[in-house]
Amino acid sequence: MALNPTEFCGLTGLQYDKSARTFWGSLQGYPVFLTVVPRRDTVIFRTIAKTTSEDAAAALNSQASAWCSEHAGVTGLAHKERCLSAAVSLTPKETAENLSAVTAALVSFAAAQGLIPCCMSCGTESGYRPYLLDAGGVTVCDACKPYVEQKIREAAEDAAAVKPNTIGLVIGAVLAAAAVFFLTYVVLKLSYLSMLTGYAGVLLGLFLMRKLGRKLTVPAVAACAVLCLIAGICAPMLHFAGTIAEFNTENSAQAQQVVDAYDQLEAIVQDASEETELPDELADTAQYKDMRDRAQMILSHTDTMHCLKDMPQLLKTETYSALKPELIKCLLFTVISVLACILISAPSMLKADQGKHTLRELSA
């Protein structure tokens, strides 16, 4: 499903900030922000408004759950720190129309609860303007803007003062690689491959690195990516080496018979005198040599490590050539999933750990 920004703006009168994937504007006098969450078919609704009292805030949140149960696709409706927010699932059909209706209903709920539009920082009811604080819509008045900017600078300074724990980062990266290897290998053992194995392993590792290392750094993320790629490549290689070894073990008895038969034939040919006339099919042992070589290859590769060591040569042979496309597919899947997680998840984590925040005014 896809939400057409032009169509939705035409229905609601909101404006669209493409870089932030955020619709913004005023509905029924309330500052409204709708941020599209990529790949989740969800938008985050926010309106900045304050309650008239603490009792009103408690009553609002108690009614929010009941309101969500009456409106399909809306979850997490709550009011906190002068912000009423909720997650809204996009519908497969008539996406813009349905989202417009839900947005209007949420604003009506805010009005019914007596919420008052205001500056999110100080609560003043006039003179505020819409901003994006990182990816979230906020309202800030001119008096509060220097204060918010100062808080942003202080957050960056506080983050810079936190020194990463190198040992913790190393442990987290190693655990990430181990998770990628284990998940990929186990899933392959179940005879299927999932793009989620590498992604899940890397994501787990990034969280562990933050937990054990106090903060992520670019070199640590790069090292984690390299280790996870190596682990992700080793797992399919080991799996297919084990598959070849298992096949060879099952066929080792037949292979030994072929080798014994060839040796017996060669002995007969060597022992025969010049006067002894052998059948053509026995006299020319070269035609059986390929069969003997394939049999010897099977007998010499009945354990996983030998198969892993000689994998490139084995895959060139007719016996195992059918496995090569499958191995390549597994390697590509794993590499893509690992890199996808690094590119999608790591930047936001790095930005958060470095205390980087942005305040950008929204304008038509």
NORHUDA-V96733 format. One record per helix or strand of 2 or more residues. SS is the DSSP state (H for helix, E for strand). FROM is the first residue (numbers start at 1). TO is the last residue. Records with the same first field share a line. If there is no record, write none. Layout:
SS = FROM-TO + FROM-TO
This chain:
H = 5-12 + 54-70 + 95-112 + 142-161 + 166-189 + 196-213 + 218-250 + 252-271 + 280-283 + 286-299 + 304-309 + 311-316 + 321-353
E = 15-17 + 22-27 + 30-37 + 42-50 + 74-80 + 83-89 + 116-117 + 128-133 + 136-141 + 359-361
